[in-house]
Every structure is written in structure tokens, then in C-alpha cells.
């Protein structure tokens, strides 16, 4: 019975792998220079559209931190002369949904709608109002600034937020990645409508955008949609600028007092850009070190053997320039030094010796077996393709994923970690230290 179960699981994984291997990605550029990725899928009467811009918080001018976040937020709160309530209701009335977010590198908007022409065309018209003609009404700007400021004040009492902000500021210093994406109270209070309009004009331009379309439309229809989206965007020539992280900003151990019962610990350093050759060795290696949950070394050493934490993790966050390696855990205040010592020794040993073959085989099996679940819906495909388009990764990235994972060796992992991570220069933030 057990053998048959394993065989069924194997066949299911093979079927899923074949399914995503057959994912046909069409790509082109619009007349205005927007890059487009399109996957035709008629399984469901659904259309997903995602439009990405180099308009993340790293583009905030000095003294205007929070501008990228506020601009993106306001674009959905009144556009094309339609106020926020009517805009939301009109999307809802046709069963469409609009979303999006801002991070350090990018801002994006996404639309999901029924693919039948009446609903699709109405949804796309509303969607284009949002990204082509945001109104930025002054009363709404003032209201939302107050709301965000209140949220910042509240979040700054939370140890998790304090730790994360201190960590990013410590490892990045004056680099834009070291700023609070939401901004700070002083800079937010000074932002006005003119600032938002100028930021939109500068960074929501067509030639710096990428468009991903997945779902129940033909290639010709997708081309018309992409052109109509691209044509209505600002046609300026401001190019994004994110400086490289050229110097290691190492501050050692920084302790921050807090009344929380547990110590919240973050440690790490800038490490990895999107598209680097070391990505897959670091990715597989990190699964073994701290990314694999209960099967990771950090969990084994700190939780299973010592019982010092409920969870401990590590991950790489590759960005346009060097994104962080972050290791995180929470533990009782009186146990913080012991837990930290074990984490440091585990990391050092892993970098010095690398994983063993048994760990490597298990990591590959888990990563390869779980990959199809990242592509088992149109929404997930859109998210993955948006990452590929925004960071200008090869279209073959998805097809090559499994082979790249399987090619990773123990020696490659050792070399990549030694190349990227100095265990003696991991900045450590402890919020709630005794």
C-alpha cells in the first residue's frame, strides 16, 4: 500500500511538472516600450492583468520618504473623475477585483475580471482610470496621511516592527533600502498633491513598465489590451535609479529595550541581487540551513535539541540590488544569549562545511516537488511572470527551474555561501533585550 501511495505521488508530481513545462509564454513590447508577457488559458472565463512599475520606495526623494507608498495608495481612491466609493462599487458590480502593492523596488496594480466582453471591457476601462488618470483629491490625501501616521505610531510600539526597521536601517545605512517604506511622521506631514502628481509622472511611465496578461483571451486581444494600457501611461523619460550596495554596513549587536516578554532577534546582511549566478546554490542551501521549516538545521539545533524557540528561520530576499539575508527568532529574554550563540555557531559550521549529500537530496526533492504548487492557478502564474518581467529574467526561467535545482552540488553551496556571507559580519538586532 505504501509503495503504491509513493507511486501515485510520483505520478502526480510528474503530471504537474509536465503541466507547467508546457506553459507557453508569449512576449512582445508595446509601441511605447512596455514589456509584455502573455499566457493564453481558456480553462476558466477569467482574465488576470498585472502592471508593474519601477516606483517602489527606493525612489523616494530624500526628505520625502513615504511618497511612493502614498502615491500608489491614492491612485485607487479616486480616478477619472470617479470618487473612491463609486469606483469601488463599479468594480464590485461587475464582479471584478483590483489590488496591488508597493515594495522596495516596485509598485504594481493587478486586475481580475470575467473574460466575457461586457464585463472585461468595463473592468479594463475602470482599471485604466486608476493607472492612467488618478485624481489625487486633496481631502483624501490629508485623510490618508493622518491614517498612515496613526498606523506608524501604533506599529512603533510593536517589537516586530521595531526590530525590522532597526535591522534594515542598520545593514543598509543611508541606502534607500534602509528607509521605512511607509515613510515617517515628519516626511509624511509635508507631502502634498503636487508631490504625488510629480512622482506619478516620473515613475509610472510606459517605457519603465511591464505588463502581464494571463487567461481567457486570444493573443490578438491581449496585444490590444497591452497597447491600450501602455498608451495611456505617462510618456516621460525619467529612469529608475537604485544605487548598488557597495559597502558592508556592519554594526555588530544592537540591543533595544522593550517590555515584551520575549526577545525578538533579527540578524543578517545585504547579500543577493535578482538574476545572480549564485541564486540557486544559495536558495537550495538556505532551505537546508533555515528555510525548510522543521527539517532545517537551525530548527534542529535551536528548537529540537535545546527547546529555546518555537520557530527559527532564514531566507534570502533578492532585490534589484543586494537584498538581505535575514535570520529571525523569538525566545525568552533570559535565553536570548544562549539561542543567539547556537544560531551563530550553526551558521558558521554550515558556511565552513556546507550540507551533506543526504540533506541536499532531501532539499531538492522538497523544492522540486513543491514547485508546481506555485503555478497551479492563473493568479500564481501572474505573480511569477510579473517577477520575471520586472527583473528582466529569462523567459526560460520557469522551464529551467527544476534542472537548475537538480544541478546544485554541495561544493556549489559551500562556495556561494562563502562568497556571499561572512558569519563574522552579521548585524544582530535584539528587541526586548534584558
C-alpha positions as CSV (number, residue, x, y, z in Angstrom):
1,X,0.0,0.0,0.0
2,X,2.8,2.4,0.9
3,X,4.7,1.7,-2.3
4,X,1.5,2.4,-4.3
5,X,1.0,5.6,-2.5
6,X,4.6,6.7,-3.3
7,X,4.0,5.8,-7.0
8,X,0.8,7.8,-7.1
9,X,2.5,10.8,-5.6
10,X,5.4,10.5,-8.1
11,X,2.9,10.3,-11.0
12,X,1.1,13.4,-9.7
13,X,4.3,15.4,-9.4
14,X,5.3,14.3,-12.9
15,X,1.9,15.4,-14.2
16,X,2.2,18.8,-12.5
17,X,5.8,19.2,-13.8
18,X,4.6,18.5,-17.3
19,X,1.8,20.9,-16.9
20,X,3.9,23.9,-16.1
21,X,6.6,22.8,-18.5
22,X,4.0,23.3,-21.3
23,X,3.3,26.8,-20.1
24,X,3.6,28.8,-23.3
25,X,4.7,32.4,-22.7
26,X,4.4,34.9,-25.4
27,X,6.3,38.1,-25.1
28,X,6.5,41.4,-27.0
29,X,6.9,45.2,-26.5
30,X,4.3,47.8,-26.9
31,X,4.9,50.8,-29.1
32,X,5.7,52.8,-26.0
33,X,8.3,50.3,-24.8
34,X,6.4,48.4,-22.1
35,X,7.4,44.7,-21.9
36,X,4.5,42.3,-22.1
37,X,4.3,38.6,-21.1
38,X,1.1,36.7,-22.0
39,X,-0.2,33.2,-21.3
40,X,-3.4,32.1,-23.0
41,X,-5.6,29.9,-20.9
42,X,-9.2,29.2,-21.6
43,X,-9.9,26.7,-18.7
44,X,-11.8,29.4,-16.8
45,X,-13.6,32.5,-18.1
46,X,-11.2,34.7,-16.1
47,X,-8.7,37.3,-17.1
48,X,-5.8,38.5,-14.9
49,X,-3.7,41.6,-15.6
50,X,-0.7,42.9,-13.7
51,X,1.1,46.1,-14.5
52,X,4.5,46.7,-12.8
53,X,6.4,49.9,-12.4
54,X,9.9,50.9,-11.0
55,X,8.0,53.0,-8.5
56,X,9.0,51.4,-5.2
57,X,10.1,53.1,-2.0
58,X,13.7,53.2,-3.2
59,X,12.7,56.0,-5.5
60,X,11.5,58.2,-2.6
61,X,13.5,61.5,-2.7
62,X,15.4,62.3,0.4
63,X,13.1,64.2,2.7
64,X,10.0,62.8,1.1
65,X,10.1,59.2,2.4
66,X,6.7,57.6,2.1
67,X,5.9,59.3,-1.2
68,X,5.9,56.1,-3.3
69,X,3.6,54.3,-0.9
70,X,1.2,57.3,-0.6
71,X,1.1,57.8,-4.4
72,X,0.2,54.2,-5.1
73,X,-2.3,54.1,-2.3
74,X,-4.1,57.2,-3.5
75,X,-4.3,56.1,-7.1
76,X,-7.1,53.7,-6.2
77,X,-9.0,56.3,-4.2
78,X,-10.4,58.4,-6.9
79,X,-9.6,58.3,-10.6
80,X,-11.0,59.5,-13.9
81,X,-13.3,61.9,-12.0
82,X,-14.9,59.0,-10.2
83,X,-14.7,59.1,-6.4
84,X,-13.4,56.2,-4.3
85,X,-16.8,54.9,-3.2
86,X,-18.2,54.9,-6.7
87,X,-15.0,53.4,-8.2
88,X,-15.1,50.5,-5.7
89,X,-18.8,49.9,-6.3
90,X,-18.4,49.9,-10.1
91,X,-15.6,47.2,-9.8
92,X,-17.8,45.2,-7.4
93,X,-20.9,45.5,-9.6
94,X,-19.2,43.6,-12.5
95,X,-17.5,41.1,-10.3
96,X,-14.0,42.5,-10.8
97,X,-11.3,43.0,-8.2
98,X,-8.4,45.4,-8.2
99,X,-5.3,45.1,-6.0
100,X,-1.7,45.9,-5.8
101,X,1.1,46.8,-3.5
102,X,4.4,48.7,-3.2
103,X,7.7,47.3,-2.0
104,X,11.3,48.5,-2.1
105,X,11.7,48.0,-5.8
106,X,8.4,48.1,-7.5
107,X,4.8,49.3,-7.4
108,X,2.1,47.2,-9.2
109,X,-1.6,47.1,-9.8
110,X,-3.5,43.9,-10.7
111,X,-6.9,43.3,-12.1
112,X,-9.1,40.1,-12.1
113,X,-12.2,40.1,-14.1
114,X,-14.6,37.8,-16.0
115,X,-13.4,37.5,-19.6
116,X,-16.8,38.0,-21.3
117,X,-16.6,41.2,-23.4
118,X,-19.1,43.4,-21.5
119,X,-17.5,42.7,-18.0
120,X,-13.9,42.6,-19.3
121,X,-14.2,45.9,-21.2
122,X,-15.9,47.7,-18.3
123,X,-13.3,46.4,-15.8
124,X,-10.4,47.4,-18.1
125,X,-11.8,50.9,-18.5
126,X,-12.0,51.3,-14.7
127,X,-8.6,49.8,-14.3
128,X,-7.1,52.2,-16.8
129,X,-8.7,55.1,-15.0
130,X,-6.7,54.1,-11.9
131,X,-3.3,53.8,-13.6
132,X,-3.9,56.5,-16.3
133,X,-5.8,59.2,-14.5
134,X,-5.5,59.2,-10.7
135,X,-7.2,62.3,-9.3
136,X,-5.2,62.6,-6.0
137,X,-8.0,64.6,-4.3
138,X,-6.6,66.8,-1.5
139,X,-9.2,65.8,1.2
140,X,-8.4,62.1,0.6
141,X,-4.7,62.8,0.7
142,X,-5.0,64.6,4.0
143,X,-7.2,61.9,5.5
144,X,-5.0,59.0,4.4
145,X,-1.8,60.8,5.6
146,X,-3.4,61.0,9.0
147,X,-4.4,57.4,8.9
148,X,-0.9,56.2,7.9
149,X,0.7,58.4,10.6
150,X,-1.6,56.9,13.2
151,X,-0.7,53.4,11.9
152,X,3.0,54.2,12.1
153,X,2.7,55.5,15.7
154,X,0.8,52.3,16.7
155,X,3.3,50.0,14.9
156,X,6.2,51.6,16.6
157,X,5.0,50.0,19.8
158,X,5.3,46.5,18.3
159,X,8.6,44.7,18.8
160,X,8.4,43.0,15.4
161,X,8.2,46.4,13.6
162,X,10.9,48.0,15.7
163,X,13.2,45.0,15.0
164,X,12.6,45.0,11.3
165,X,13.1,48.8,10.9
166,X,16.2,48.8,13.0
167,X,17.5,45.8,11.1
168,X,17.1,47.3,7.6
169,X,18.5,50.7,8.8
170,X,21.5,49.0,10.4
171,X,22.5,46.9,7.4
172,X,21.8,49.5,4.7
173,X,22.6,52.7,6.5
174,X,21.8,55.6,4.1
175,X,21.0,53.4,1.2
176,X,17.3,53.7,0.1
177,X,16.6,50.1,1.2
178,X,17.3,51.2,4.8
179,X,14.2,53.5,4.9
180,X,10.8,52.8,6.2
181,X,8.6,52.1,3.1
182,X,5.7,53.8,4.8
183,X,7.8,56.9,5.5
184,X,8.0,58.7,8.8
185,X,5.8,61.2,10.5
186,X,7.8,64.3,9.6
187,X,8.1,63.5,5.9
188,X,4.5,62.4,5.5
189,X,3.2,65.6,7.0
190,X,5.0,67.6,4.4
191,X,3.8,65.7,1.3
192,X,1.2,67.4,-0.9
193,X,-0.8,66.8,-4.0
194,X,2.0,68.3,-6.2
195,X,4.4,65.7,-4.9
196,X,2.1,62.8,-5.7
197,X,1.4,64.1,-9.2
198,X,5.1,64.6,-9.9
199,X,6.0,61.1,-8.6
200,X,3.3,59.6,-10.7
201,X,4.5,61.4,-13.8
202,X,8.1,60.4,-13.2
203,X,7.8,56.7,-12.3
204,X,4.6,55.4,-13.7
205,X,5.9,55.8,-17.2
206,X,5.2,53.3,-20.0
207,X,8.8,52.6,-21.1
208,X,9.7,51.5,-17.5
209,X,6.6,49.3,-17.1
210,X,5.9,45.6,-17.6
211,X,2.5,44.1,-18.3
212,X,1.5,40.5,-17.6
213,X,-1.7,39.1,-19.0
214,X,-3.0,35.6,-18.2
215,X,-6.3,34.0,-19.0
216,X,-9.2,33.7,-21.4
217,X,-8.3,36.0,-24.2
218,X,-6.5,35.4,-27.6
219,X,-3.1,36.7,-28.4
220,X,-4.6,39.4,-30.6
221,X,-6.9,40.6,-27.8
222,X,-4.0,40.6,-25.3
223,X,-2.0,42.8,-27.7
224,X,-4.8,45.3,-27.9
225,X,-5.2,45.3,-24.1
226,X,-1.5,45.8,-23.6
227,X,-1.4,48.7,-26.1
228,X,-4.3,50.4,-24.6
229,X,-2.7,50.1,-21.1
230,X,0.7,51.3,-22.4
231,X,-0.6,54.2,-24.4
232,X,-2.4,55.9,-21.5
233,X,0.6,55.9,-19.2
234,X,2.9,58.9,-18.7
235,X,5.4,59.2,-21.6
236,X,8.3,60.8,-19.6
237,X,11.9,59.7,-19.7
238,X,12.8,59.5,-16.0
239,X,14.7,56.3,-15.5
240,X,14.7,54.5,-12.1
241,X,17.9,54.7,-10.1
242,X,18.8,52.3,-7.3
243,X,22.4,52.6,-6.1
244,X,24.4,49.4,-5.6
245,X,25.2,48.4,-2.0
246,X,28.9,49.0,-2.3
247,X,30.0,48.9,1.4
248,X,29.1,46.5,4.2
249,X,27.3,48.4,6.9
250,X,28.1,46.3,10.0
251,X,27.0,47.4,13.4
252,X,27.6,44.2,15.4
253,X,24.9,43.5,18.1
254,X,22.4,46.3,18.8
255,X,20.1,45.9,21.8
256,X,16.8,47.8,22.1
257,X,14.9,47.8,25.3
258,X,11.2,46.8,25.1
259,X,8.7,45.5,27.7
260,X,7.8,42.5,25.6
261,X,8.2,39.1,27.4
262,X,10.2,37.7,24.6
263,X,13.3,38.9,22.8
264,X,12.8,39.4,19.1
265,X,16.1,38.8,17.2
266,X,16.9,39.6,13.6
267,X,20.4,39.1,12.1
268,X,21.8,39.2,8.6
269,X,23.5,41.4,5.9
270,X,23.0,42.5,2.3
271,X,23.6,39.5,0.1
272,X,21.8,38.8,-3.2
273,X,20.6,40.5,-6.4
274,X,18.0,39.1,-8.7
275,X,19.5,37.1,-11.5
276,X,22.8,36.4,-9.9
277,X,24.6,33.1,-10.7
278,X,24.7,32.1,-7.0
279,X,20.9,32.3,-6.7
280,X,20.1,28.6,-6.9
281,X,23.0,27.3,-4.7
282,X,22.0,29.9,-2.1
283,X,18.3,29.1,-2.5
284,X,18.9,25.3,-2.0
285,X,21.4,25.9,0.7
286,X,19.1,28.2,2.6
287,X,16.4,25.5,2.5
288,X,18.8,23.3,4.4
289,X,20.0,26.0,6.8
290,X,16.8,27.7,7.9
291,X,14.2,27.9,5.1
292,X,12.9,24.3,5.3
293,X,10.9,24.8,8.5
294,X,11.1,21.8,10.8
295,X,13.6,20.0,8.6
296,X,16.2,22.8,8.7
297,X,19.4,22.8,10.7
298,X,18.5,25.9,12.7
299,X,15.3,24.4,13.8
300,X,17.1,21.1,14.7
301,X,19.7,22.9,16.8
302,X,17.8,25.6,18.4
303,X,14.3,24.1,18.8
304,X,14.6,20.3,18.8
305,X,17.8,19.9,20.7
306,X,17.6,22.9,23.1
307,X,13.9,23.9,23.1
308,X,14.8,27.6,23.1
309,X,12.3,28.7,20.4
310,X,9.1,27.7,18.8
311,X,10.4,28.7,15.3
312,X,13.6,30.0,13.8
313,X,14.0,30.8,10.1
314,X,16.4,32.2,7.5
315,X,15.7,33.5,4.0
316,X,17.3,35.5,1.1
317,X,15.3,38.3,-0.3
318,X,16.8,39.0,-3.7
319,X,16.1,42.5,-5.0
320,X,17.2,44.8,-7.8
321,X,20.4,45.4,-5.9
322,X,21.7,43.4,-3.0
323,X,18.7,42.3,-0.9
324,X,19.2,40.9,2.6
325,X,19.8,37.5,4.2
326,X,17.6,37.6,7.2
327,X,17.7,35.1,10.1
328,X,14.9,35.5,12.7
329,X,13.8,34.0,16.0
330,X,12.0,34.8,19.2
331,X,12.9,33.5,22.6
332,X,12.6,34.2,26.3
333,X,14.7,37.2,27.3
334,X,16.9,35.2,29.7
335,X,17.6,32.7,26.9
336,X,18.5,35.2,24.2
337,X,22.3,34.9,24.6
338,X,22.2,31.1,24.5
339,X,19.9,31.0,21.5
340,X,22.0,33.5,19.6
341,X,25.2,31.6,20.3
342,X,23.7,28.4,18.9
343,X,22.4,30.2,15.8
344,X,25.8,31.8,15.2
345,X,27.7,28.5,15.6
346,X,25.2,26.7,13.3
347,X,25.6,29.3,10.6
348,X,29.4,29.3,10.9
349,X,29.5,25.5,10.7
350,X,27.2,25.5,7.7
351,X,29.3,28.0,5.8
352,X,32.6,26.2,6.7
353,X,31.4,22.7,5.9
354,X,28.3,23.0,3.8
355,X,25.4,20.5,3.8
356,X,25.8,16.7,3.5
357,X,24.6,14.8,0.5
358,X,21.6,13.4,2.4
359,X,20.4,16.9,3.3
360,X,21.0,18.1,-0.3
361,X,18.9,15.2,-1.8
362,X,16.0,15.9,0.6
363,X,16.1,19.6,-0.1
364,X,16.0,19.1,-3.9
365,X,13.1,16.6,-3.6
366,X,11.1,19.1,-1.5
367,X,11.8,22.1,-3.7
368,X,11.2,20.3,-7.0
369,X,8.1,18.6,-5.6
370,X,6.6,21.8,-4.3
371,X,7.3,24.0,-7.3
372,X,4.1,23.0,-9.3
373,X,2.0,24.4,-6.4
374,X,3.4,27.8,-7.2
375,X,1.9,27.6,-10.7
376,X,-1.4,25.9,-10.1
377,X,-3.6,28.9,-10.7
378,X,-3.7,31.9,-13.1
379,X,-3.2,34.2,-10.1
380,X,0.0,32.4,-9.1
381,X,1.2,32.3,-12.7
382,X,0.7,36.1,-13.0
383,X,2.7,36.7,-9.8
384,X,5.6,34.6,-11.1
385,X,5.6,36.1,-14.5
386,X,5.5,39.6,-13.0
387,X,8.7,38.9,-11.1
388,X,10.3,37.6,-14.3
389,X,9.2,40.6,-16.3
390,X,10.1,43.2,-13.7
391,X,13.6,41.9,-13.0
392,X,14.2,41.0,-16.7
393,X,14.9,37.4,-16.0
394,X,15.0,35.0,-19.0
395,X,11.6,33.7,-20.2
396,X,13.1,30.2,-19.8
397,X,13.3,30.7,-16.0
398,X,10.3,28.6,-15.2
399,X,11.2,25.8,-17.7
400,X,14.7,25.7,-16.3
401,X,13.8,25.9,-12.6
402,X,13.8,22.1,-11.9
403,X,17.1,21.5,-13.8
404,X,18.8,24.4,-12.0
405,X,17.7,23.0,-8.7
406,X,18.9,19.5,-9.6
407,X,22.3,20.8,-10.8
408,X,23.2,22.3,-7.4
409,X,26.1,20.5,-5.6
410,X,27.4,20.6,-2.1
411,X,30.5,22.4,-3.3
412,X,28.5,25.0,-5.1
413,X,26.5,25.7,-1.9
414,X,29.7,26.0,0.1
415,X,31.3,28.3,-2.5
416,X,28.2,30.5,-2.8
417,X,27.8,30.9,1.0
418,X,31.5,31.7,1.5
419,X,31.3,34.2,-1.4
420,X,28.2,36.0,-0.1
421,X,28.1,35.6,3.7
422,X,30.7,36.5,6.3
423,X,29.4,34.9,9.6
424,X,31.6,37.4,11.5
425,X,29.8,40.4,10.0
426,X,26.2,39.5,10.6
427,X,24.4,42.5,12.1
428,X,22.2,41.4,15.0
429,X,19.2,43.3,16.4
430,X,17.7,42.3,19.7
431,X,14.4,44.0,20.7
432,X,13.4,43.1,24.3
433,X,17.0,42.5,25.5
434,X,17.5,42.2,29.2
